[in-house]
Amino acid sequence: MESRKILTKEQIREDIDALPANYKTADVDHLIARYVREKADVSCLRPYILSEQDLHRVYYYVSLKQIRNVEERAAFIDSNLLFSDWWHTDQLIKFVAILDFEKAIALMQNYIYHEDPFIRRWGYVMFISKLCCGHADRLLQYFHDDPEYYVQMGEAWLIAELAVNEPEKVYAWFPENGLSYSINGKAIQKICDSYRISDEWKEKYKGLRAVLKG
């Protein structure tokens, strides 16, 4: 069995405290890379990552970068849905980008109705990669009104991502989707901000605003 270097929270805290004053994400990533090379076990951090957010990235990245199988990575995230803000959900997208779509959909169905808004957000943003390509018909049926701003933004972001590859399907879906303008308006703005969507399509989407405002 491959040997692991078992770290304590105190050792990790010492290493973080040794980083330069006003350290940046890149500094933390250098530390993470060292832990990965050392095959470090940072499971000791799990009870603390919601209360000490600077430990959050270390816990997830060191653990996930040592898991080669994408299904095992998705399972790790599923058993560690310890999110405390929007950033902590979005930074995990790349770890599930090649997950089997059907398995991803099964997870999504649990996440988007969860009581925690950041888990609901994860249910949408986990698809913002090639994972969503060609699946607009399947994914668009799961959008629903949500009162939380960061969930709405996650929905809008995924809608815009779907419009990159399947603009016709997303455009046809908008008038009958039944969503509040709070989500639809954000989605159209995301589409208009995208450099991967043509100006012609952006103008068409802008034209939907009056219809959707009702």
C-alpha positions as CSV (number, residue, x, y, z in Angstrom):
1,M,0.0,0.0,0.0
2,E,1.3,3.5,-0.9
3,S,2.5,5.3,2.2
4,R,0.9,8.7,3.1
5,K,2.3,11.5,5.1
6,I,-0.3,12.2,7.8
7,L,-0.4,15.9,8.6
8,T,-1.9,17.5,11.7
9,K,-3.9,20.7,11.6
10,E,-1.1,22.4,13.6
11,Q,1.5,21.5,11.0
12,I,-0.6,22.8,8.2
13,R,-1.4,26.0,10.2
14,E,2.4,26.4,10.7
15,D,3.0,26.1,7.0
16,I,0.3,28.6,6.2
17,D,1.5,31.1,8.8
18,A,5.0,30.8,7.2
19,L,3.7,32.1,3.9
20,P,4.5,35.7,3.0
21,A,2.5,38.4,4.6
22,N,-0.6,39.2,2.6
23,Y,0.0,35.9,0.7
24,K,-1.9,35.3,-2.6
25,T,-3.6,32.2,-4.0
26,A,-0.5,31.3,-5.9
27,D,1.4,31.0,-2.6
28,V,-1.1,28.6,-1.2
29,D,-1.0,26.6,-4.5
30,H,2.8,26.2,-4.1
31,L,2.1,24.8,-0.6
32,I,-0.6,22.5,-2.0
33,A,1.7,21.3,-4.8
34,R,4.3,20.3,-2.1
35,Y,1.7,18.4,-0.1
36,V,0.6,16.6,-3.2
37,R,4.2,15.6,-4.0
38,E,4.5,14.4,-0.5
39,K,1.3,12.4,-0.8
40,A,0.0,14.2,2.3
41,D,-3.2,13.3,4.0
42,V,-5.0,16.5,5.1
43,S,-8.2,14.8,6.3
44,C,-7.5,16.4,9.7
45,L,-8.8,19.7,8.3
46,R,-12.3,18.5,7.6
47,P,-13.9,19.6,10.9
48,Y,-12.4,23.1,10.5
49,I,-12.9,24.3,6.9
50,L,-16.2,26.0,7.5
51,S,-14.9,28.0,10.4
52,E,-11.4,28.6,9.1
53,Q,-11.8,29.4,5.4
54,D,-8.2,29.6,4.6
55,L,-8.0,25.9,5.1
56,H,-10.8,25.2,2.6
57,R,-8.7,25.3,-0.6
58,V,-5.9,23.2,1.0
59,Y,-8.3,20.5,2.1
60,Y,-10.1,20.1,-1.3
61,Y,-7.1,20.6,-3.6
62,V,-4.6,18.4,-1.8
63,S,-7.2,15.6,-1.5
64,L,-8.7,15.9,-5.0
65,K,-5.3,16.2,-6.8
66,Q,-4.3,12.8,-5.4
67,I,-7.5,11.1,-6.7
68,R,-7.0,10.1,-10.3
69,N,-10.4,8.6,-11.0
70,V,-13.1,11.2,-11.8
71,E,-15.9,9.2,-10.3
72,E,-13.9,9.0,-7.1
73,R,-13.3,12.7,-7.2
74,A,-17.1,13.3,-7.6
75,A,-17.7,10.9,-4.7
76,F,-15.2,12.8,-2.5
77,I,-17.0,16.1,-3.3
78,D,-20.4,14.5,-2.7
79,S,-19.3,13.4,0.8
80,N,-17.7,16.7,1.5
81,L,-20.3,19.3,0.6
82,L,-18.8,21.7,3.1
83,F,-19.2,25.0,1.2
84,S,-19.3,28.4,2.9
85,D,-19.5,30.7,-0.1
86,W,-19.8,30.8,-3.9
87,W,-16.1,30.7,-4.5
88,H,-15.6,27.4,-2.8
89,T,-18.2,25.7,-5.1
90,D,-16.8,27.2,-8.3
91,Q,-13.2,26.2,-7.7
92,L,-14.2,22.5,-7.9
93,I,-15.6,22.5,-11.4
94,K,-12.5,21.3,-13.1
95,F,-12.4,18.2,-10.9
96,V,-15.6,16.8,-12.4
97,A,-15.3,18.1,-16.0
98,I,-15.0,14.6,-17.5
99,L,-17.5,12.9,-15.3
100,D,-20.1,10.7,-17.1
101,F,-23.1,12.9,-17.8
102,E,-25.7,10.5,-16.5
103,K,-23.8,10.2,-13.2
104,A,-23.5,14.0,-13.0
105,I,-27.3,14.4,-13.6
106,A,-28.0,12.0,-10.8
107,L,-25.9,14.1,-8.4
108,M,-27.5,17.4,-9.7
109,Q,-31.0,16.2,-8.9
110,N,-30.0,15.9,-5.2
111,Y,-28.1,19.2,-5.1
112,I,-30.5,21.7,-6.7
113,Y,-33.1,21.2,-4.0
114,H,-30.7,21.1,-1.0
115,E,-31.4,23.4,1.9
116,D,-27.9,24.9,1.6
117,P,-27.8,27.6,-1.2
118,F,-24.1,26.9,-2.0
119,I,-24.8,23.2,-2.6
120,R,-27.8,24.2,-4.8
121,R,-25.4,26.5,-6.7
122,W,-22.9,23.6,-7.1
123,G,-25.7,21.6,-8.6
124,Y,-25.7,24.0,-11.6
125,V,-22.1,25.2,-11.8
126,M,-20.6,21.7,-11.7
127,F,-21.7,21.5,-15.4
128,I,-19.9,24.6,-16.5
129,S,-17.3,22.8,-18.6
130,K,-17.4,20.4,-21.6
131,L,-19.6,18.3,-19.3
132,C,-22.6,20.3,-20.5
133,C,-21.9,20.3,-24.2
134,G,-24.7,18.9,-26.3
135,H,-27.0,18.4,-23.3
136,A,-29.1,21.5,-23.3
137,D,-32.4,19.5,-23.7
138,R,-31.6,17.5,-20.6
139,L,-30.3,20.3,-18.4
140,L,-32.8,23.1,-19.2
141,Q,-35.6,21.1,-17.6
142,Y,-33.9,21.4,-14.2
143,F,-33.9,25.2,-13.8
144,H,-36.3,26.5,-11.3
145,D,-36.9,29.7,-9.3
146,D,-34.6,30.1,-6.3
147,P,-34.6,33.1,-3.9
148,E,-30.9,33.1,-3.3
149,Y,-28.7,35.5,-5.4
150,Y,-25.7,33.2,-5.7
151,V,-28.0,30.3,-6.8
152,Q,-29.6,32.6,-9.4
153,M,-26.2,33.6,-10.7
154,G,-25.1,29.9,-10.9
155,E,-28.3,29.2,-13.0
156,A,-27.6,32.2,-15.2
157,W,-24.0,31.1,-15.7
158,L,-25.0,27.6,-16.8
159,I,-27.7,28.9,-19.1
160,A,-25.1,31.2,-20.8
161,E,-22.7,28.2,-21.1
162,L,-25.4,26.1,-22.8
163,A,-26.1,29.0,-25.2
164,V,-22.4,28.9,-26.4
165,N,-22.9,25.5,-28.0
166,E,-26.7,25.3,-28.5
167,P,-27.9,28.9,-28.9
168,E,-31.1,27.9,-30.9
169,K,-32.3,25.5,-28.2
170,V,-31.7,28.0,-25.4
171,Y,-33.3,30.8,-27.3
172,A,-36.4,28.8,-28.0
173,W,-36.6,27.7,-24.3
174,F,-36.6,31.2,-22.8
175,P,-40.1,32.4,-23.5
176,E,-41.8,29.3,-22.0
177,N,-39.4,28.5,-19.2
178,G,-41.6,30.1,-16.4
179,L,-38.6,31.5,-14.5
180,S,-38.6,34.8,-12.8
181,Y,-37.0,37.7,-14.6
182,S,-34.5,37.8,-11.8
183,I,-32.9,34.6,-13.3
184,N,-33.8,35.2,-17.0
185,G,-32.4,38.7,-16.9
186,K,-29.1,37.6,-15.3
187,A,-28.8,34.8,-17.9
188,I,-29.3,37.2,-20.8
189,Q,-26.7,39.5,-19.4
190,K,-24.3,36.6,-19.0
191,I,-24.9,35.7,-22.6
192,C,-24.3,39.3,-23.7
193,D,-21.0,39.4,-21.7
194,S,-19.7,36.1,-23.3
195,Y,-17.0,36.5,-25.9
196,R,-17.9,33.0,-27.2
197,I,-21.4,34.0,-28.4
198,S,-21.8,36.0,-31.7
199,D,-23.1,39.5,-31.8
200,E,-26.0,38.3,-33.9
201,W,-27.1,35.9,-31.2
202,K,-26.6,38.5,-28.5
203,E,-29.0,40.9,-30.3
204,K,-31.6,38.1,-30.6
205,Y,-31.3,37.4,-26.9
206,K,-31.5,41.1,-26.0
207,G,-34.8,41.1,-27.9
208,L,-36.3,38.6,-25.4
209,R,-36.0,41.0,-22.5
210,A,-39.3,42.8,-23.3
211,V,-41.1,39.5,-23.7
212,L,-39.7,38.0,-20.5
213,K,-40.5,41.1,-18.4
214,G,-44.1,40.6,-19.5
